[in-house]
Amino acid sequence: MSGLLHLVRFQAHRDKLVLPLWVGGIAVLGFATATAVATQFGDTPSRTAIITVATSSPAFLFVRGVPDGTSTGAVVFFQGYAFTAVLAALMSTFLAVRHTRTDEELGRAELLGSTPRRRSAPLIATLVLAAAANLVLAGTVGAGFIAAGLPVIGSLMAGAAVGFVGLFFGAVGAVVAQAMPSGRSANGAAAALVGVSYLMRGVGDAVGTPGADLQHVTSSWISLLSPIGWGQRSRPFTAADPLPLLVLLAAAVLLASASVLVRERRDLDAALLSRRYGKERAGLGGGSLFGLTWRLQRSTIVGWCVGAGVLGALAGAFGPIVRDAMSGSSALQDLISRLIPGVHADAVNLFITALLGIVGVLAAASGIQAVLRMRAEETEGRAEFLLSTPQSVERWLGANVLVAAGSAVLVTIAGGTAAAVGLGLSGTAPQRAGYLLPAALAHAPAAFVFLAVTALAFSIAPRLSVPLGWGILAVSLVLDQFGDFFGVPGWLVSLSPFRHSSAMPVEDFNVAGAIALTAVATALALSSVARIRRRDLTA
């Protein structure tokens, strides 16, 4: 037992900066949501109005979740639970993969394996650390809600809903780490499972059954396929029910036990899915830096495009459902007028705009991941071999930035095309579907900014490039989605590149904004290429 505790302490020491940032950031987001709801919707009529509109709108249900009453706590949980649960899930999967498959890939697990410990000891220590981190997260989120003035029991239950989702996905990350042959593929697969969970919850909520009082929605059975949907069913501020959380706990224990069982029976660095090796000779274009970069990135880019395509198809397919549900809703038009003054848009356009905005986030994430592939090449020693050939470090960075930009464009094209096809097949007028591809492409300039910032961080502070790249994306997303709701100053909200994307088809295409974003991205990319020649390769 003492050896296991030493391993837990060692892993916790390695994460002494990362985990507090995750836990603190999620807790602060929950506290800010509670404070904003109490400030902006302090009276019952205001909360009733927004819940009535949300209950009638599949778009709100898909993005936020299901309403469950008009108390302050219920509105807080409706506004913030789904987003914080996704963050907890990502925190846990990344933690599990980082200390298991990635350690095996980099050789650190081999050193631990040379000591007199059972081969699954590092994995068990990781599961213990993930459980402890999520318990702390649950308590911290609950404490933030209590500090914001929400009921104690409901606050603790809401914190537990977020923490237990994280606990479940920590076990999922451990299982995926046994199956995938590399840390990169394991992180990608685990993140994809988190995205699928969010989508299944969204679909199940969007086709749920509204109550007669228009203050509650009962999710369909589809949401039961999502761990996030199970956590939502705990209903912390209305009729607190711990049973769904116990289901998550039981599932987490089963998955964790399965991962330990597999680890005890497989060799170090082996995987349930075998590693694919390339051909003996490079094909057409494989002899160039750009061709090599594309070959290394293409499978990941395809994965991002598939995710964007699924999201776009849902946007198109649900268009008529949204139209029928919201026809004649004066409350929705009043809310639109409050949120987007001067804009007159129907519910279908609003729903599609919201989902294409998520496609834009996926495009930015795909570009960031493509740029950060260079950091993995550098730390694992492959960049050193590559740059020992007559290739300059500037050309290496430039090729990766170009592929990252292409990745962002392809993701937006996949999302927009799938949305157009889905809308056309759903029986909506074909001419309406024609604007969806340009609407999706309108988010590409903002994605360029994120990948260029990441490239600049890689060229100046490579050891910080990973947290900076993903951290800037997360902060910008929070500012864009919650900035106005939290009462953040306008100048600070405007720092988010997402704020300068054209929200087509609700808004007209902002030519000046697209040019400005592209110019900023180009300047940052050129600065990174000029700056990288001034530093050496780092481990």
ABEGO torsion letter per residue (X at the ends): XAAAAAAAAAAAAAAAAAAAAAAAAAAAAAAAAAAAAAAABABAAAAAAAAAAAAABAAAAAAAEBBBEABAAAAAAAAAAAAAAAAAAAAAAAAAAAABAAAAAAGAAAAAAABBBBAAAAAAAAAAAAAAAAAAAAAAAAAAAAAAGBBAAAAAAAAAAAAAAAAAAAAAAAAAAAABABAAAAAAAAAAAAAAAAAAAAAAAAABBBBAAGABBBBBAAAAABAAAAAAAAGAAABBBAAAAAAAAAAAAAAAAAAAAAAAABBBGBBABBBBBBBABBBBGAABAAAAAAAAAAAAAAAAAAAAAAAAAAAAAAAAAAAAAABGBAAAAAAAAAABBGBBBBAAAAAAAAAAAAAAAAAAAAAAAAAAAAAAAAAAGAAAAAAABBBBAAAAAAAAAAAAAAAAAAAAAAAAAAAAAAAAAAGBBAAAAAAAAAAAAAAAAAAAAAAAAAAAAAAABAAAAAAAAAAAAAAAAAAAAAAAAAGBBAAAAAABAAAABBBOAABBBBAAAAAAAAAAAAAAAAAAAAAAAABBBBX
